[in-house]
Amino acid sequence: RDTICRAYSMSKIITCVATLMLLEDGRFNLDDPVATFLPELKDMKVWTGGTADAPQLEPLKRPITIKHLLTHTSGLFYDFSAPNAELAKLWRDADLWSGSSLTNFLVKLAKVPLVHQPGDAYTYGINQDVQGALIERVSGQTFGAFLEERIFRPLGLKDTGFDVPPEKMSRLAKTYKHGPAGRFVEEKPMLEAWPEQGRDLEAGGSGIFSTAGDFARFAQMLCNGGTLECKRILGRKTVE
């Protein structure tokens, strides 16, 4: 229960809870354009064809909203969810995960076209990574500090965060791949989910480390309608 694992996409539900906390704080509405808070994304374009070297693009017909991010209908994507190899190459060439600044991440992301117009379809993508940047801008705190203050500490999640301190590294599960002989060999983590402090982004879609014990407490809070052991994280109607 206390093995520290990369939560990967289970980070997304934590990021969505944090977003809804700011909604309850009255800091924004779900239909607000994301670019109101993250102007780096105001001139994003939409893919209509072509190649990675000569893409055919069109302007946004409507802005990306916070609700689009929460529902994966923004048009943002992952390389593995791209509908063709050219878009996947554009995504990989953007080198989104290098560096430790979410602002730098946004600047690079702004050059990657959307796979469809916001609201037109569902595409699994890096929406919660953008939400992390939104939370950082709106709250005035780093994303990790906001999660620690508003979610992890109140719920007693002692082994959850974007980094693993040196004294806990012995509890960190390694990542593996199949080697040439079919045996497992150690592999670098996908999506650059490194445990060392400051080595990678505070990625809201894939970057959180946690344990089964910690995550069970977070999940129990949701099952309880937003509260755990007299600590309220979200309102019941918001959870519903």
PyMOL commands that set and color helices and strands:
alter all, ss='L'
color gray80, all
select helices_A, chain A and resi 8-24+34-36+39-41+66-70+79-81+85-93+102-109+127-139+143-155+166-171+190-192+212-223+236-239
alter helices_A, ss='H'
color red, helices_A
select strands_A, chain A and resi 5-6+45-50+55-59+176-178+184-186+209-210+227-228+231-232
alter strands_A, ss='S'
color yellow, strands_A
deselect
rebuild
show_as cartoon
